[in-house]
Amino acid sequence: MHDCMLTNYELRIYSRWGQEVFSTTDPDARWNGKFIGEDLPVDVYTYQLHYSKTDFVNETSGFLRGNITLLR
């Protein structure tokens, strides 16, 4: 059992040129390294994650960002 619950989730992944190649509001969704059905090249991509969670008493929000290296 989890001690908190997500109330908001938004993940976005961008190419090195800033083009959004993936986005989801589903915390269980996974990026498959494709954009519009085509395999993207091996490269470094950036992600931004906005989320809110509650422990059933308090709600907190957060923002994470970083890099993802796509390997094939």
N, CA and C of each residue as an Amber inpcrd file, in Angstrom:
protein
   216
   0.8410000  -1.1840000   0.0000000   0.0000000   0.0000000   0.0000000
   0.8870000   1.2480000   0.0000000   0.4760000   2.2440000  -0.7810000
   1.2310000   3.4880000  -0.8720000   0.8000000   4.4500000   0.2300000
   1.7440000   5.2620000   0.6830000   1.4140000   6.2400000   1.7120000
   1.0270000   7.5930000   1.1330000   0.9580000   7.6850000  -0.2110000
   0.5030000   8.9170000  -0.8420000  -0.1740000   8.5710000  -2.1680000
  -0.8920000   9.5420000  -2.7120000  -1.6070000   9.3510000  -3.9640000
  -1.3070000  10.5270000  -4.8910000  -0.9990000  10.2290000  -6.1520000
  -0.8050000  11.2910000  -7.1270000  -2.1510000  11.9160000  -7.4620000
  -2.2040000  13.2370000  -7.4390000  -3.4170000  13.9410000  -7.8170000
  -3.2470000  14.6750000  -9.1420000  -1.9910000  14.8400000  -9.5700000
  -1.6880000  15.4740000 -10.8470000  -0.3500000  14.9280000 -11.3190000
  -0.2400000  14.6360000 -12.6150000   0.9870000  14.0870000 -13.1770000
   1.0720000  14.5170000 -14.6240000   2.1890000  15.1260000 -14.9960000
   2.3910000  15.5350000 -16.3850000   3.8690000  15.3750000 -16.7330000
   4.1570000  14.4370000 -17.6270000   5.5200000  14.1600000 -18.0730000
   5.6450000  14.5720000 -19.5340000   6.7100000  15.3150000 -19.8300000
   6.9920000  15.7300000 -21.2060000   8.4560000  15.4270000 -21.5110000
   8.7000000  14.9120000 -22.7140000  10.0600000  14.6140000 -23.1630000
  10.3210000  15.4080000 -24.4320000  11.5260000  16.0050000 -24.4980000
  11.8960000  16.8940000 -25.5970000  13.1940000  16.4470000 -26.2530000
  13.3040000  16.7090000 -27.5630000  14.5660000  16.4970000 -28.2760000
  15.5500000  17.5870000 -27.8530000  16.7820000  17.4400000 -28.2740000
  17.7830000  18.4520000 -27.9230000  17.4850000  19.8150000 -28.5480000
  16.5920000  19.8410000 -29.5520000  16.2110000  21.0950000 -30.1940000
  14.9190000  21.6650000 -29.6300000  14.3990000  21.0280000 -28.5780000
  13.2220000  21.5550000 -27.9110000  11.8920000  21.0660000 -28.4490000
  11.9020000  20.1370000 -29.3930000  10.6410000  19.6050000 -29.9190000
  10.0900000  18.5660000 -28.9470000   8.8390000  18.7210000 -28.5630000
   8.2050000  17.7460000 -27.6850000   7.9890000  16.4520000 -28.4640000
   8.5450000  15.3410000 -27.9540000   8.4270000  14.0590000 -28.6380000
   7.5440000  13.0750000 -27.8810000   7.1790000  13.4120000 -26.6510000
   6.3020000  12.5360000 -25.8620000   5.6990000  13.3480000 -24.7340000
   4.4230000  13.0790000 -24.4340000   3.7970000  13.6730000 -23.2490000
   2.7130000  12.7290000 -22.7630000   2.4910000  12.7420000 -21.4690000
   1.4560000  11.9070000 -20.8800000   1.0250000  12.4780000 -19.5360000
  -0.1990000  12.1710000 -19.1800000  -0.7010000  12.4670000 -17.8410000
  -0.9710000  11.1680000 -17.0850000  -0.5840000  10.0510000 -17.6900000
  -0.7700000   8.7270000 -17.0930000   0.5430000   8.2740000 -16.4570000
   0.6070000   8.1570000 -15.1270000   1.8610000   7.7680000 -14.4750000
   2.3370000   6.3620000 -14.8440000   1.4740000   5.5400000 -15.4230000
   1.8580000   4.1870000 -15.8330000   2.3110000   4.1070000 -17.2890000
   2.1900000   5.1960000 -18.0360000   2.5850000   5.2100000 -19.4550000
   4.1020000   5.2020000 -19.5690000   4.5850000   4.5710000 -20.6150000
   6.0180000   4.4870000 -20.8750000   6.3200000   5.0080000 -22.2710000
   7.4500000   5.7090000 -22.4050000   7.9010000   6.1810000 -23.7090000
   8.6590000   5.0490000 -24.3860000   8.3440000   4.7760000 -25.6370000
   8.9850000   3.6850000 -26.3670000  10.0980000   4.1610000 -27.3010000
  10.5020000   5.4190000 -27.1870000  11.5800000   5.9340000 -28.0250000
  11.1420000   6.2980000 -29.4330000   9.8360000   6.4030000 -29.6310000
   9.2980000   6.7390000 -30.9490000   8.6090000   8.0950000 -30.9120000
   8.5050000   8.6930000 -32.0830000   7.7570000   9.9330000 -32.2650000
   7.0010000   9.7970000 -33.5700000   5.6960000   9.9270000 -33.5110000
   4.8030000   9.7530000 -34.6590000   5.0870000   8.4080000 -35.3500000
   5.2660000   7.3730000 -34.5480000   5.4390000   6.0220000 -35.0640000
   6.8280000   5.6740000 -35.5740000   7.7390000   6.6160000 -35.5690000
   9.0980000   6.3920000 -36.0750000  10.0940000   6.3430000 -34.9210000
  11.0710000   5.4140000 -35.0280000  12.1400000   5.3480000 -34.0290000
  12.9530000   6.6340000 -34.0570000  13.1850000   7.2020000 -32.8990000
  14.0470000   8.3720000 -32.8030000  15.4980000   7.9100000 -32.7150000
  16.4370000   8.7740000 -33.1030000  17.8420000   8.3830000 -33.0770000
  18.3870000   8.3060000 -31.6430000  19.4570000   7.5370000 -31.5140000
  20.1930000   7.5090000 -30.2540000  20.6330000   8.9400000 -29.9760000
  20.3160000   9.4340000 -28.7960000  20.6210000  10.8260000 -28.4680000
  20.2710000  11.0590000 -27.0030000  20.5200000  12.2570000 -26.5480000
  20.1320000  12.6710000 -25.2060000  18.8790000  13.5200000 -25.3330000
  17.8600000  13.1880000 -24.5600000  16.5870000  13.8960000 -24.5370000
  16.3940000  14.4570000 -23.1420000  15.5880000  15.4920000 -23.0280000
  15.3160000  16.0700000 -21.7140000  13.8780000  15.7590000 -21.3100000
  13.6630000  15.7140000 -20.0150000  12.2970000  15.5000000 -19.5240000
  11.9540000  16.5590000 -18.4920000  10.6640000  16.8140000 -18.3770000
  10.1030000  17.6770000 -17.3350000   8.9090000  16.9430000 -16.7480000
   8.8780000  16.8610000 -15.4410000   7.7880000  16.1840000 -14.7390000
   7.2030000  17.1270000 -13.7070000   5.9280000  17.4300000 -13.8670000
   5.1690000  18.2030000 -12.8820000   4.2370000  17.2210000 -12.1900000
   4.1700000  17.2940000 -10.8770000   3.2880000  16.3770000 -10.1550000
   2.7520000  17.0260000  -8.8860000   1.6520000  16.5060000  -8.4390000
   1.0880000  16.8470000  -7.1300000   0.7180000  15.5330000  -6.4670000
   0.9000000  15.4740000  -5.1700000   0.5560000  14.2630000  -4.4310000
  -0.0360000  14.6450000  -3.0910000  -0.8100000  13.7300000  -2.5460000
  -1.4090000  13.9600000  -1.2420000  -1.1670000  12.7400000  -0.3650000
  -0.9530000  12.9980000   0.8960000  -0.8580000  11.8990000   1.8640000
  -2.1700000  11.7970000   2.6350000  -3.2260000  12.3170000   2.0320000
  -4.5870000  12.3380000   2.5720000  -4.7670000  13.3680000   3.6780000
  -3.7080000  14.1320000   3.9640000  -3.7990000  15.2520000   4.8970000
  -3.2660000  16.5100000   4.2120000  -2.0980000  16.3910000   3.6190000
  -1.4350000  17.5170000   2.9640000  -1.2110000  17.2150000   1.4920000
  -1.2850000  18.2610000   0.6710000  -0.9700000  18.1090000  -0.7480000
   0.3090000  18.8810000  -1.0380000   1.2190000  18.2550000  -1.7730000
   2.4630000  18.9050000  -2.1680000   2.6200000  18.7690000  -3.6780000
   3.3350000  19.7290000  -4.2620000   3.5980000  19.7250000  -5.6950000
   5.0980000  19.7150000  -5.9070000   5.4950000  19.2260000  -7.0660000
   6.9150000  19.1930000  -7.3720000   7.1670000  19.2970000  -8.8570000
   8.4180000  19.5570000  -9.1710000   8.8690000  19.6810000 -10.5490000
  10.2490000  19.0520000 -10.6410000  10.3970000  18.1180000 -11.5550000
  11.6860000  17.4740000 -11.7940000  12.0480000  17.6560000 -13.2570000
  13.3350000  17.7510000 -13.5350000  13.8020000  17.7810000 -14.9140000
  15.1790000  17.1450000 -14.9690000  15.4850000  16.6260000 -16.1340000
  16.7700000  15.9650000 -16.2820000  16.9250000  15.4460000 -17.6990000
  17.8660000  14.5350000 -17.8580000  18.1820000  13.9830000 -19.1710000
  17.8960000  12.4920000 -19.2190000  17.5530000  12.0480000 -20.4130000
  17.3590000  10.6260000 -20.7070000  18.2420000  10.3230000 -21.9170000
  19.0460000   9.2890000 -21.8340000  19.8380000   8.8680000 -22.9840000
  19.1290000   7.6960000 -23.6310000  18.7320000   7.8820000 -24.8840000
  18.0600000   6.8260000 -25.6350000  19.1110000   5.9700000 -26.3160000
  19.1290000   4.6920000 -25.9910000  20.0670000   3.7380000 -26.5890000
  19.2700000   2.6830000 -27.3340000  19.8260000   2.1520000 -28.3690000
  19.1740000   1.0730000 -29.1370000  20.1110000  -0.1100000 -29.2260000
